Amino acid sequence: MGKGYKWNISKEQGSNITDIKIEEILREFKILELSELSYFLQNRTKDVIILNNNKKKNILNYIRNVLGGLKHHLEKNDKYIILNKDNKLFVELNNYKTEWILINNNED
């Protein structure tokens, strides 16, 4: 029987850290190739202490092992748009605006 992963942060905390940093990066650059986003994400999270079985790991290792990989995390989240241009994947923020229209159907 194998040992389970023992991370010092929860899946929710890791996902939140990842999203905050990705949004920060994409606000600055608007659109990035997936590999460039990985590079910036790793560099901008060096100060975040992530441990697995008391061994230091980087954010990309955490994302790969806990969140299913960066591409998977981006695809399942409607905050991001993934574009395929010339067989390269690019990521940008989904700047959708939601409008609510309230209709009152009371015919008094």
N, C-alpha and C positions, 0 to 999 in steps of 0.2 A: 504494500500500500504506500503510495507516494505522499510526500508532504505537500500540503496546500500552500499557496502563496500567502505570505504574511506581510502586508503593506502597512506603512505607518499612516497612510491617508485612505479615506473611504473612496469608493467609486464616484460618489457624488462630489466630494471635494476635488478629486482629480479631474473630473469632467468640468467643474466650474473653473478651476485654474487654467485648464486647457482652453476653454472658450474665451475667458477674459483675455488671455495672451494672444490668441488667434485674432480676436476682434481688434485688439490694439494694433497688431501688425497690419491687418488688412485696411484699417482706417488710414494708416500711414502710406501704404503702397497701392491701395485700391484693388489691384489684381496681381497675383503671384503664381508662378508655376508651383506645383505641389512640392517638389524637391526644395525649392527656395523657401517655401513656408516652413518646411521641416527644419531647415537650417536656422532660420530666424527664431523659430519656436524653441529650439534647443539652446541657442545662445541667450535668449531673453528669460530663460527659466533656470539659469545656472544657480541662482540664489535660493531656489526652492529645494528644500531637503526632502528627497523621496528615498525611502528605504524599503528594501524587500529582504526579509530574513536578516535584518540589521546590516545589510550591505547597500551602499549608496548606488542608486540608479538614476538615470536621466529621465526626463519627461517622455522622450520617445519610447524608451523601454517600457515605461508605465502604460503609455497609450497602446502600444502593441500588445502587451500582455493582459491588460485589464479592460480596455475600451475596444479592443478588436482591430486596432490599427488606425492610423490617421485618416486614411481615405474612408474607411467605414464610419468613423466618428463624424466626419464631415457630411457624408451621404445621409446619415440618419437624422441630421439636424437641419431644420429648415432655415436656420440663420445664414447658411452658406449656399453658394451656387458653384457647382463644379462644371467646368467647360472643357471640352476636348477639342483642341486646335492643333492641327498638324501632328496628331498622335502624341500630344503632350497634354497633361491635365493641368488646368489653371483653376484657381480658387478665388472667389470674390464674395464680399458680403451681400446677402440678399436684402436689399434696401426697400423691401416692400412696405407699403403703407396700408394700414387697415382702416377702413372707414365703416362706421356702423350707421345704418339708417333705421331709425325707429319709426314704425308705422302703427298708428293707433287705429284699431278697427272697431272701436266702440261706437256704435251708431245709436247714441241716446237721443 
